[in-house]
Amino acid sequence: MAPDSSLYGPHAAGSEASFRGLFVKLTALILLSQVIFPFAAKAGSENVENPGALASLSLPGDSLNADISPANLTRPAPAQWADGTAAVLWRNRIQIPIHDPLVRRYIRFYEGEGRVTFSVALAKAGKFLPEMTEILESRGVPGQLVSIVFVESGFRGTCESCRGAGGYWQLLPATARRMGLRVNRWVDERFDPIKSTKAAAKYLKELHERYNSWLLAVAAYNAGPGPISCVAARCRVKDGMLYGRRLPAYSAVYVAKVLAAMDILRDPEKYGFEDPHLRRPTAYDPVLVTTHLSLQRVAQWIDVPVSRLKELNPSLRRDTMPSSSGFALRLPPGTREKFDLAYEVYSGR
């Protein structure tokens, strides 16, 4: 016998009402999630290095501190430099895990044993920081990576290593040439602070495009792409964070040194250093020289010391300019007219 439908009628109606209510709630939740989550995703997609990235870079034996929350990198940029030129020094692009043991180790080193060396570098840096950081930023590289120069050369432009690296950014000759610099027996543009910074920015940007991580780019800048590519191939690199195997010990140390210098540079007084006196880059008048010409002769023409010309033209390896490819000579401001008159006579003789 068929069951009496009157026994199920009221229950079926209640189930239908419950189902409709549940459907309405689920629909509302779905619509709400579509509104909320895109904002959360957008907020989390800011182009900053993942604060936990250095956890995989520490040396064996270092106990990792779970608290590696990033420090706020935004440093109040001065409204004007000493000469009244407005500029921006920092962007909030890279997070520093200042509680990482390896980073802390090198912060303590710069505070202690390396204090004198770092102080000298800070004093030299004031002349170069504004323009170098602006060059980096204009090419899509975080300005904070100027801290590489603290580690590589301490802003000693004549610095050369036994491996052949040279200049402010300690570029190898082959890398420098590939980045567009002239490196020969007459001219070595690695020793020019502006041209070498442009080349370093190009190289760092290239490395970042390969690894999608500024930490890996810094490691590869020091060790070369080969070793870091091998590490990256064995690891999972996503959103600027390195998972899995550690970097080689020397690369981890190098990255930690750069980050430690970066942290001190953002607030030198916090660590007992004097804030660098930021200055406008040295002004000059450029002129193209296409004949064999000595600095001594130019100095006599415009009545300035040879040392002044060498200071303005640090890429010249000799006291004579090459005639084959020409050279863009930098003259002290206000001396161009004297030079042009003398050079016209000299070239037409």
Secondary structure, 3 states (H helix, E strand, C coil): CCCCHHHCHHHHHHHHHHHHHHHHHHHHHHHHHHHHHHHHHHHHCCCCCCCCHHHHCCCCCCCCCCCCCCCCCCCCCCCCCCCCCCCCCCCCCCCCCCCCHHHHHHHHHHHCCCHHHHHHHHHHHCCCHHHHHHHHHHCCCCHHHHHHHHHHCCCCCCCECCCCCECCCCECHHHHHHCCCCECCCEEHHHCHHHHHHHHHHHHHHHHHHHCCHHHHHHHHHHCHHHHHHHHHHCEEECCEEECCCCCHHHHHHHHHHHHHHHHHHCHHHHCCCCCCCCCCCCCEEEEECCCEEHHHHHHHHCCCHHHHHHHCCCECCCEECCCCCEEEEECCCCHHHHHHHHHHHHHC
